[in-house]
């Protein structure tokens, strides 16, 4: 761990900013000792450093695979700090040159103590023990045995002795020996820090949690903080805070990053672009993080907490940062609709779910965790996802249309579902929309709204294509038309009711498609019954029942309507009812033959009977268009009225019941009676007055869909008649 930069008054300490080459503790020890003695004889002269070398070599071999650059740089930095600080003393004492020869001492640095005393001090510092502890365990062995607190107390004792010696300028008698002993202390401190990192790395490994080691680690970190609460005013490197708590947090972070990197490490790089592999990688990552954090909850945190050391939040933040970094990398390489959704769904639903960590025994962090994905990354993923989504939904609608066309080509009759003709079209569309909207809503409301808009636009385009392809195909049978109408009604009922804001504009498109199918259905009936209307209101018609074949076709057609959705079935039945009455009147107002005298009166009676038969038939079929019942009887009454003045009353009834009647229609009705010019003009003026009054009262032929006479076109024969009148 890099040591903190300090303010030096007498010592010139500078924290190097350039990166440090990684070295194991043993390498650092060998480099430090080789400056003075190259052989084993010198190592034997300084048993403390030799013991340190052997112990740190063992620790280095044990943790060589997991050693990080931050751990290895500690030892090299200590040496550079040490020799840099010896250039000057707090009392401006002579500095040690590169050969180890000192200059003449200053006035404040007289010779103190005998050479024997100095040798005793050097021996104590070198061995790491006082006279009573010379035969005890060395500091390096204490570290290797993970008796961290005992090792720190020993180092603290040695550090105090060196600080005292430095303050008394005793080290001027043997500056090289002082440097060696100071280096021993620094190396042991760094070795102890490296052991802290090793303990952290091993905590989440397969060997289980060493609760005693964790408690020892917590105690030694707190002891170091109490021993070095703040940097010394004189910049003494020996008393500089070691920042082991920060080093511990960094080790936790590195450990979390190493653990997160293990997820998906066995995946082949060539198959990483497949969505199932990404999903499997994220599933493995989630399982690993959940397992490790649960281990922290149950075993690691209690061990630290026993020593008064908080661990849960540090581990939580470390894993959160590691997962965020890993997800950023995966997001950068994500390609395709499936991969983008897998990433967004995992981040929004899996990782952010309340039960991701299992039990929630631990408190939440004091400060909220940062977003798992940066806002700009999240926005880019959503944009890419919606772009792919538009293409995918359009492709899905193409597939639905192809399925429908394959059914038409196979001449498959539509199935009946709950008594109604059914096509899978509406079910497929509803499922398509529901799945994508639900998936997007699980990620964010904004993405859900965007998906709804994409689905609505794609469905609008699809309806136009479906209508055109269906009507141009050879599969336009009456049952299939009923099934198409039912599909439009089902889409309107489900989608517009569930998503009124997004699909509200589609109501017109759905209605237009249903009307197109309904119109084609009615055209089939009209083509079948149109020839039967041509014989009405003729002399042959007076002696024959020519209406019954027409009504038989209507009754047969109504059987189809029983398998159509009720709202549209009723509307279609009313359209048929209106068509029959309208065509009957059109034939009466454009007669092929003129009826006079007895034939006219017989024709009036027959028209009244057939009007009653038409109304009874459609009432029996369930038609609710009762407003059509007055049209034919009024014309029949005018045709057979004996008292000509009563014709005025019949005209008033007809005009008030059907405000869409025009002047030409009134003239055509009057022409059936041949009343004479003056009487016709009188009735015509009265009819126009009634029409104006109805218009002022707000009556309209199109009000409520009641259009009848407006669709009856009169031929040139009536125009000639009007001219004559």
C-alpha positions in Angstrom: 0.0 0.0 0.0 1.4 3.4 -0.9 2.3 5.4 2.1 0.7 8.8 2.6 2.5 12.0 1.7 3.7 13.8 4.8 4.9 17.3 5.5 8.6 17.2 6.5 10.2 19.9 8.6 13.7 18.4 9.2 13.4 15.3 7.0 12.9 15.5 3.2 10.2 12.9 2.6 8.7 12.8 -0.9 6.0 10.3 -2.0 6.9 9.0 -5.5 4.1 9.5 -8.0 5.4 7.1 -10.6 4.1 3.5 -10.6 6.1 1.1 -8.6 7.3 -2.2 -10.0 5.8 -5.2 -8.2 8.1 -7.1 -5.9 7.5 -9.7 -3.4 8.3 -9.0 0.3 11.2 -11.4 0.1 12.6 -9.6 -3.0 12.3 -6.3 -1.2 14.2 -7.7 1.8 17.0 -9.0 -0.3 17.4 -5.8 -2.2 17.6 -3.8 1.0 20.1 -6.0 2.7 22.4 -6.4 -0.4 23.5 -2.8 -0.2 25.7 -3.6 2.7 26.5 -7.2 2.8 26.4 -9.6 -0.2 26.9 -12.9 1.5 25.5 -15.1 4.1 28.0 -14.0 6.7 26.4 -10.6 6.8 23.0 -12.2 7.1 24.2 -14.1 10.1 25.5 -10.8 11.6 22.0 -9.4 11.3 19.7 -12.2 12.4 16.6 -9.9 12.5 16.8 -9.2 8.8 17.6 -12.7 7.9 14.7 -14.1 9.8 12.5 -11.5 8.1 13.8 -12.6 4.7 13.0 -16.3 5.4 9.6 -15.5 6.9 8.6 -13.1 4.1 9.8 -15.6 1.5 7.5 -18.2 2.9 4.6 -15.7 2.9 5.5 -14.6 -0.6 5.4 -18.2 -1.9 2.0 -18.7 -0.1 0.4 -15.7 -1.7 2.4 -15.2 -4.9 -0.5 -16.0 -7.2 -2.8 -13.5 -5.5 -0.3 -10.7 -4.8 -1.3 -7.4 -6.2 0.9 -4.5 -7.3 -0.2 -2.4 -4.4 1.0 -5.1 -1.9 4.4 -5.5 -3.5 5.1 -1.9 -3.8 5.0 -1.3 -0.1 8.5 -2.7 0.5 10.3 -0.7 -2.2 8.6 2.5 -1.1 9.7 2.0 2.5 13.3 1.8 1.5 13.1 5.0 -0.6 11.4 6.8 2.2 14.0 5.7 4.7 17.1 6.7 2.8 15.5 9.9 1.6 14.7 10.8 5.2 18.3 10.2 6.4 19.7 13.0 4.3 18.9 15.4 7.0 18.2 15.1 10.7 15.8 17.1 12.8 18.8 18.9 14.3 20.6 19.4 11.0 23.0 16.6 11.9 25.4 15.3 9.2 23.8 13.2 6.5 24.9 9.8 5.5 26.6 9.6 2.1 26.4 6.7 -0.2 29.5 5.0 1.2 28.1 5.1 4.8 30.8 7.6 6.0 29.5 10.4 8.1 30.8 14.0 8.1 31.8 15.8 11.2 29.0 16.2 13.7 27.5 19.7 14.3 27.6 21.5 17.5 24.4 20.1 18.8 25.4 16.5 18.1 28.2 15.5 20.4 29.4 12.0 20.9 27.1 10.2 23.4 27.4 6.8 24.9 30.1 4.1 24.5 30.6 1.9 21.6 29.5 -1.1 23.6 26.2 0.5 24.4 25.7 1.3 20.7 26.4 -2.3 19.8 23.8 -3.5 22.3 21.2 -1.1 20.8 22.0 -2.2 17.3 21.7 -5.9 18.3 18.4 -5.3 19.9 17.0 -3.5 16.9 18.4 -6.0 14.5 17.0 -9.1 16.3 13.7 -7.4 17.1 13.8 -8.2 20.7 15.1 -6.7 24.0 17.5 -8.6 26.3 14.7 -10.4 28.0 13.1 -11.3 24.7 16.2 -12.3 22.7 15.2 -16.0 22.8 11.6 -15.4 21.9 9.8 -15.6 18.5 11.0 -13.0 16.0 8.7 -10.4 14.5 8.8 -12.1 11.1 7.7 -15.4 12.6 4.9 -13.6 14.5 3.7 -12.2 11.2 3.9 -15.5 9.3 2.0 -17.2 12.2 -0.5 -14.3 11.9 0.0 -13.1 15.5 -0.5 -9.6 14.0 -1.2 -7.7 17.2 1.9 -9.2 19.0 4.0 -8.4 16.0 2.7 -4.8 15.9 3.4 -4.3 19.6 7.0 -5.6 19.0 7.4 -3.2 16.1 5.9 -0.4 18.0 8.5 -1.0 20.8 11.3 -1.0 18.3 10.0 2.1 16.5 9.9 3.9 19.9 13.5 3.0 20.5 14.6 4.2 17.1 12.7 7.5 17.5 14.4 8.0 20.8 17.8 7.3 19.4 17.2 9.6 16.5 16.1 12.4 18.8 19.3 12.0 20.8 21.5 11.8 17.7 23.0 8.5 18.9 22.7 7.1 15.4 25.4 9.5 14.2 27.9 7.1 15.7 26.6 4.3 13.4 24.3 5.8 10.7 24.5 2.7 8.6 23.4 0.5 11.4 20.6 2.9 12.2 19.5 2.7 8.6 19.5 -1.1 8.7 17.4 -1.2 11.9 15.0 1.4 10.5 14.7 -0.6 7.3 14.0 -3.7 9.4 11.1 -1.9 11.1 9.7 -0.6 7.8 10.0 -3.9 6.1 8.2 -5.6 9.0 5.5 -3.0 8.9 5.1 -3.6 5.2 5.2 -7.4 5.7 2.4 -7.0 8.3 0.4 -4.9 5.8 1.0 -7.6 3.1 -0.3 -10.2 5.5 -3.4 -8.1 6.0 -4.0 -8.2 2.3 -3.4 -11.9 2.2 -5.9 -12.5 4.9 -8.5 -10.4 3.0 -7.9 -12.3 -0.2 -8.2 -15.7 1.5 -11.4 -14.7 3.4 -13.8 -15.5 0.5 -11.7 -18.4 -0.8 -12.8 -22.0 -0.7 -11.0 -22.8 2.6 -13.6 -21.0 4.7 -13.4 -18.0 7.0 -10.7 -17.8 9.7 -12.7 -15.8 12.3 -9.7 -15.5 14.6 -7.5 -14.1 11.9 -10.2 -11.5 11.0 -10.5 -10.5 14.6 -6.7 -10.2 14.9 -6.7 -8.1 11.7 -9.3 -5.8 13.0 -7.5 -5.3 16.3 -4.2 -4.6 14.7 -5.7 -2.0 12.4 -7.3 -0.2 15.3 -4.1 -0.5 17.3 -2.1 1.1 14.5 -4.6 4.0 14.3 -4.3 4.6 18.0 -0.5 4.5 17.8 -0.3 6.8 14.8 -3.4 9.1 15.0 -2.0 11.7 12.7 1.2 12.6 10.8 4.0 13.9 13.1 4.8 17.6 13.0 8.4 16.9 12.2 7.6 14.6 9.3 9.3 11.6 10.9 8.7 8.6 8.6 8.8 6.1 11.5 5.7 7.6 13.1 3.8 8.3 9.9 0.3 6.7 10.0 0.3 3.5 7.9 -3.4 3.9 6.8 -4.1 0.3 7.2 -7.8 0.8 7.3 -7.7 2.3 3.8 -5.3 -0.4 2.8 -7.8 -3.0 4.1 -10.6 -1.3 2.2 -8.5 -1.4 -1.0 -7.7 -5.1 -0.4 -11.5 -5.8 0.0 -12.1 -4.0 -3.2 -9.4 -5.9 -5.1 -10.7 -9.1 -3.6 -14.2 -8.3 -4.8 -12.9 -7.5 -8.3 -11.0 -10.8 -8.4 -14.1 -12.7 -7.4 -16.3 -11.0 -9.9 -13.8 -11.7 -12.6 -14.1 -15.4 -11.9 -17.7 -15.4 -13.2 -17.6 -16.6 -16.8 -13.9 -17.0 -16.8 -14.3 -20.4 -18.4 -16.4 -19.1 -21.3 -14.9 -19.3 -24.7 -14.2 -15.9 -26.2 -15.6 -16.9 -29.5 -19.1 -17.6 -28.2 -19.5 -14.5 -26.0 -21.7 -12.8 -28.6 -24.6 -15.2 -28.1 -27.5 -14.1 -25.8 -27.7 -17.5 -24.0 -24.0 -17.3 -23.1 -24.4 -13.8 -21.8 -27.4 -14.8 -19.7 -25.5 -17.8 -18.3 -22.6 -15.5 -17.5 -24.8 -13.0 -15.7 -26.5 -15.9 -13.9 -23.2 -17.2 -12.7 -22.1 -13.7 -11.7 -25.3 -13.2 -9.7 -24.9 -16.5 -8.0 -21.3 -15.8 -7.1 -22.0 -12.3 -5.7 -25.0 -13.5 -3.8 -23.1 -16.4 -2.3 -20.1 -14.2 -1.3 -22.2 -11.5 0.2 -24.3 -14.0 2.1 -21.0 -15.4 3.4 -20.0 -11.9 4.5 -23.3 -11.5 6.3 -23.1 -14.8 8.1 -19.4 -15.3 8.9 -17.2 -12.4 7.9 -19.1 -9.4 9.3 -19.6 -11.1 12.8 -15.9 -11.9 13.0 -15.0 -8.2 12.4 -17.9 -6.9 14.5 -16.6 -8.8 17.5 -13.5 -6.5 17.4 -15.6 -3.4 16.7 -14.7 -3.2 13.0 -17.4 -2.5 10.4 -17.1 -4.8 7.4 -20.5 -5.2 5.8 -20.8 -1.8 4.1 -17.2 -2.0 2.8 -17.8 -5.4 1.2 -21.2 -4.3 -0.1 -19.7 -1.3 -1.8 -16.7 -3.2 -3.0 -18.9 -5.8 -4.7 -21.3 -3.2 -6.1 -18.3 -1.4 -7.7 -16.9 -4.6 -9.1 -20.2 -5.7 -10.5 -20.7 -2.2 -12.0 -17.3 -2.3 -13.7 -18.0 -5.7 -15.1 -21.4 -4.7 -16.4 -20.0 -1.6 -18.0 -17.6 -3.9 -20.0 -20.4 -6.2 -21.0 -22.6 -3.3 -22.0 -19.9 -2.0 -24.3 -19.8 -5.3 -26.1 -23.5 -6.0 -26.1 -25.0 -6.6 -29.5 -28.5 -7.6 -30.7 -31.9 -7.4 -29.2 -31.6 -10.4 -26.9 -28.3 -9.4 -25.4 -29.4 -5.8 -24.7 -32.5 -7.0 -23.0 -30.6 -9.5 -20.9 -28.3 -6.8 -19.6 -31.1 -4.3 -18.9 -33.3 -7.0 -17.3 -30.5 -8.3 -15.1 -29.5 -4.8 -13.9 -33.1 -3.7 -13.3 -34.7 -6.8 -12.0 -32.2 -9.4 -10.9 -29.5 -7.3 -9.2 -32.0 -4.7 -7.9 -34.5 -7.1 -6.5 -35.0 -7.1 -2.8 -34.2 -10.8 -2.4 -31.0 -10.7 -4.3 -28.9 -10.9 -1.1 -31.3 -13.3 0.5 -31.8 -12.3 4.2 -31.8 -8.6 4.9 -30.2 -8.8 8.4 -27.7 -6.1 7.7 -28.6 -2.4 7.6 -28.5 -0.4 4.4 -25.4 1.7 3.6 -25.2 5.1 5.2 -25.0 6.6 1.7 -26.9 5.2 -1.3 -25.0 3.1 -3.6 -24.2 4.7 -7.0 -26.2 3.5 -10.1 -25.1 0.1 -11.3 -24.8 1.6 -14.8 -23.9 5.2 -15.5 -26.9 7.2 -16.8 -25.4 7.7 -20.2 -24.6 4.0 -20.5 -28.2 3.1 -19.5 -29.6 5.6 -22.0 -27.5 4.2 -24.8 -28.6 0.7 -24.0 -32.3 1.7 -24.0 -31.8 3.5 -27.3 -30.1 0.5 -28.9 -32.8 -1.8 -27.4 -35.7 0.3 -28.8 -34.0 0.4 -32.3 -33.7 -3.4 -32.3 -37.3 -3.6 -30.9 -38.8 -1.7 -33.8 -37.2 -4.1 -36.2 -38.2 -7.2 -34.2 -41.8 -6.2 -33.7 -42.1 -5.4 -37.5 -40.7 -8.8 -38.2 -43.2 -10.4 -35.8 -46.1 -8.8 -37.5 -44.7 -10.1 -40.8 -44.7 -13.5 -39.4 -48.3 -13.2 -38.2 -49.4 -12.1 -41.7 -47.5 -15.0 -43.2 -49.3 -17.4 -40.9 -52.7 -16.0 -41.9 -51.8 -16.2 -45.6 -50.8 -19.9 -45.1 -54.3 -20.6 -43.6 -56.0 -18.8 -46.5 -53.9 -20.8 -49.0 -54.9 -24.1 -47.3 -58.6 -23.0 -47.5 -59.0 -23.6 -43.8 -62.4 -22.8 -42.3 -62.2 -20.6 -39.2 -62.6 -22.3 -35.9 -65.4 -21.5 -33.5 -64.5 -20.3 -30.1 -67.3 -19.8 -27.7 -69.7 -19.9 -30.6 -67.9 -17.2 -32.6 -65.8 -17.5 -35.7 -62.2 -17.2 -34.6 -58.8 -16.6 -36.1 -55.5 -16.7 -34.1 -54.7 -13.2 -35.5 -56.1 -11.3 -32.5 -54.5 -13.7 -30.0 -51.1 -13.5 -31.6 -51.2 -9.7 -31.8 -52.3 -9.3 -28.1 -49.7 -11.7 -26.9 -47.0 -10.0 -29.0 -47.9 -6.6 -27.5 -48.4 -7.9 -24.0 -45.0 -9.7 -23.9 -42.9 -6.8 -25.1 -44.8 -4.2 -23.0 -44.5 -6.4 -19.9 -40.8 -7.0 -20.5 -40.1 -3.3 -21.0 -42.2 -2.3 -18.0 -40.1 -4.5 -15.8 -37.1 -2.4 -16.7 -38.5 1.1 -16.6 -41.8 3.0 -17.2 -40.1 5.1 -19.8 -39.1 2.0 -21.8 -42.7 0.7 -21.4 -44.2 3.8 -22.9 -41.7 3.7 -25.7 -42.5 0.1 -26.4 -46.3 0.8 -26.4 -45.7 3.5 -29.0 -43.7 1.2 -31.2 -46.3 -1.5 -31.0 -49.1 0.9 -31.8 -47.4 2.2 -34.9 -46.5 -1.2 -36.1 -50.1 -2.5 -35.5 -51.5 0.4 -37.5 -49.2 -0.4 -40.5 -50.1 -4.1 -40.1 -53.9 -3.6 -40.1 -53.7 -1.8 -43.5 -51.5 -4.6 -45.0 -53.7 -7.3 -43.5 -56.9 -5.7 -44.9 -55.5 -5.3 -48.4 -53.9 -8.8 -48.5 -57.1 -10.5 -47.2 -59.5 -8.7 -49.5 -57.3 -9.4 -52.5 -56.8 -13.1 -51.6 -59.1 -16.0 -52.7 -60.0 -16.7 -49.1 -62.7 -14.1 -48.9 -65.5 -16.4 -47.7 -68.3 -15.4 -45.4 -67.0 -17.3 -42.4 -63.5 -15.8 -42.9 -65.0 -12.3 -43.2 -66.8 -12.9 -39.9 -63.6 -14.1 -38.3 -61.8 -11.0 -39.5 -64.5 -8.7 -38.1 -64.3 -10.6 -34.8 -60.5 -10.2 -34.7 -60.8 -6.4 -35.1 -63.4 -6.3 -32.4 -61.2 -8.4 -30.0 -58.2 -6.1 -30.7 -60.3 -3.0 -30.0 -61.8 -4.5 -26.8 -58.5 -5.7 -25.4 -55.8 -3.3 -26.5 -57.9 -0.1 -26.4 -59.3 -1.0 -23.1 -56.0 -1.8 -21.5 -53.8 0.9 -23.2 -56.2 3.7 -24.1 -53.6 6.4 -24.3 -51.3 4.5 -26.6 -53.8 2.6 -28.8 -56.6 5.2 -28.8 -55.6 6.4 -32.3 -55.9 2.8 -33.6 -59.7 2.8 -33.0 -60.2 4.4 -36.4 -57.9 1.9 -38.1 -59.6 -1.1 -36.4 -63.0 0.3 -37.2 -62.0 0.9 -40.9 -60.8 -2.6 -41.2 -64.0 -4.1 -39.7 -66.1 -1.9 -42.0 -64.2 -3.1 -45.0 -64.8 -6.7 -44.1 -68.5 -5.9 -43.3 -68.9 -4.1 -46.6 -67.5 -7.1 -48.5 -69.9 -9.4 -46.5 -72.9 -7.2 -47.4 -71.8 -7.1 -51.0 -72.1 -10.8 -51.2 -75.7 -10.7 -49.9 -76.6 -7.8 -52.1 -75.4 -9.5 -55.2 -77.6 -12.5 -54.3 -80.8 -10.6 -53.6 -80.5 -7.7 -56.0 -82.2 -9.5 -59.0 -85.2 -10.3 -56.8 -86.0 -6.6 -56.3 -86.5 -6.0 -60.0 -89.9 -7.7 -60.1 -91.4 -5.7 -57.3 -94.1 -3.1 -57.9 -95.0 -4.7 -61.3 -98.3 -6.3 -62.5 -96.7 -9.7 -62.1 -95.8 -8.9 -58.6 -99.5 -8.3 -57.7 -100.3 -12.0 -58.2 -97.2 -13.7 -56.9 -95.3 -13.9 -53.7 -91.9 -12.6 -54.9 -90.8 -11.3 -51.5 -90.4 -14.7 -49.8 -87.3 -15.9 -51.8 -85.6 -12.6 -50.9 -86.4 -12.9 -47.2 -85.3 -16.6 -47.2 -81.8 -15.4 -48.3 -81.8 -12.8 -45.6 -82.7 -15.3 -42.9 -80.0 -17.6 -44.2 -77.5 -14.8 -44.1 -78.4 -14.0 -40.5 -77.2 -17.4 -39.5 -73.6 -16.1 -40.1 -74.3 -13.2 -37.7 -74.8 -15.6 -34.9 -71.1 -16.4 -35.0 -70.1 -12.7 -35.1 -69.2 -10.5 -32.1 -72.6 -9.1 -30.8 -71.9 -5.4 -31.4 -70.9 -5.9 -35.0 -73.5 -8.6 -35.6 -76.3 -6.2 -34.6 -74.8 -3.5 -36.7 -74.5 -5.8 -39.7 -78.1 -7.0 -39.2 -79.4 -3.4 -39.1 -77.4 -2.7 -42.3 -79.2 -5.6 -44.0 -82.5 -4.3 -42.7 -81.9 -0.8 -44.0 -80.7 -2.2 -47.3 -83.9 -4.3 -47.8 -86.2 -1.3 -47.0 -84.1 1.1 -49.1 -84.0 -1.1 -52.2 -87.7 -1.8 -51.8 -88.5 1.9 -51.8 -86.1 2.6 -54.7 -87.9 0.0 -56.8 -91.3 1.6 -55.8 -90.1 5.1 -56.7 -88.6 3.8 -60.0 -91.4 1.5 -61.2 -91.0 -0.4 -64.4 -94.8 -0.3 -64.9 -97.4 2.3 -63.8 -100.2 1.0 -61.7 -103.6 2.6 -62.2 -107.0 2.2 -60.7 -107.6 -1.2 -59.1 -104.0 -2.3 -59.7 -102.8 0.8 -57.8 -105.1 0.1 -54.8 -104.1 -3.6 -54.9 -100.4 -2.6 -55.1 -100.9 -0.3 -52.0 -102.4 -3.2 -50.0 -99.7 -5.6 -51.1 -97.0 -3.0 -50.2 -98.5 -2.7 -46.7 -98.5 -6.5 -46.2 -95.0 -6.9 -47.4 -93.9 -4.0 -45.2 -95.4 -5.8 -42.2 -93.7 -9.1 -43.3 -90.3 -7.3 -43.6 -90.6 -5.7 -40.1 -91.8 -9.0 -38.5 -88.9 -10.9 -40.1 -86.2 -8.5 -39.0 -87.7 -8.2 -35.6 -87.6 -11.9 -35.2 -83.9 -11.9 -36.3 -83.2 -9.3 -33.5 -82.8 -6.1 -35.5 -83.2 -3.0 -33.4 -83.7 -0.7 -36.3 -87.4 -0.1 -35.6 -87.2 3.3 -37.1 -87.3 1.7 -40.6 -90.8 0.4 -40.0 -92.7 3.6 -41.2 -91.1 4.2 -44.6 -92.8 1.5 -46.8 -96.3 1.9 -45.1 -96.3 5.7 -45.6 -95.6 5.3 -49.3 -98.2 2.5 -49.5 -100.7 4.8 -47.8 -100.0 7.7 -50.3 -100.3 5.2 -53.2 -103.7 3.9 -52.1 -105.2 6.9 -50.3 -108.9 7.4 -51.5 -109.2 10.9 -50.0 -106.5 13.0 -51.7 -106.4 15.7 -49.0 -105.2 13.0 -46.5 -102.1 12.6 -48.7 -100.8 15.8 -47.0 -101.0 14.1 -43.6 -99.1 11.0 -44.9 -96.4 13.3 -46.3 -95.9 15.0 -43.0 -95.5 11.6 -41.2 -93.0 10.5 -43.8 -90.9 13.7 -43.7 -90.8 13.9 -39.8 -89.8 10.2 -39.6 -87.1 10.6 -42.3 -85.6 14.1 -42.4 -83.1 13.0 -45.1 -85.9 12.9 -47.7 -85.4 15.4 -50.5 -87.7 17.3 -52.8 -87.1 14.9 -55.7 -88.2 12.0 -53.5 -91.5 13.8 -52.7 -92.1 14.5 -56.4 -91.4 10.8 -57.2 -94.0 9.7 -54.6 -96.6 12.2 -55.8 -96.0 11.0 -59.4 -97.3 7.5 -58.4 -100.8 9.1 -58.0 -101.0 11.4 -61.0 -102.8 14.1 -58.9 -102.5 16.9 -61.3 -100.3 20.0 -61.5 -102.1 22.3 -59.0 -102.5 19.6 -56.3 -98.9 18.4 -56.8 -97.6 22.0 -56.4 -99.7 22.4 -53.3 -98.4 19.2 -51.7 -94.9 20.0 -52.8 -95.0 23.5 -51.2 -96.3 22.0 -47.9 -93.7 19.3 -48.0 -90.9 21.9 -48.4 -92.3 23.9 -45.4 -92.2 20.8 -43.3 -88.7 20.0 -44.4 -87.5 23.5 -43.4 -89.2 23.2 -40.1 -87.5 19.9 -39.5 -84.2 21.4 -40.4 -84.7 24.3 -37.9 -85.6 21.8 -35.2 -82.2 20.2 -35.7 -83.3 17.1 -37.5 -80.8 15.5 -39.8 -81.0 12.5 -42.0 -77.6 11.3 -40.8 -78.4 11.8 -37.1 -77.9 8.6 -35.2 -77.0 6.8 -38.5 -80.6 7.0 -39.8 -79.9 7.4 -43.4 -82.5 6.0 -45.8 -83.8 8.3 -48.6 -80.4 10.0 -49.0 -79.0 6.9 -50.5 -81.9 6.4 -53.0 -80.9 7.7 -56.4 -83.6 8.7 -58.9 -83.1 8.1 -62.6 -83.6 10.4 -65.5 -87.3 9.4 -65.9 -88.1 11.2 -62.6 -86.2 14.3 -63.8 -88.4 14.4 -66.9 -91.5 13.9 -64.7 -90.4 16.8 -62.5 -89.9 19.0 -65.5 -93.4 18.2 -66.7 -94.9 19.0 -63.4 
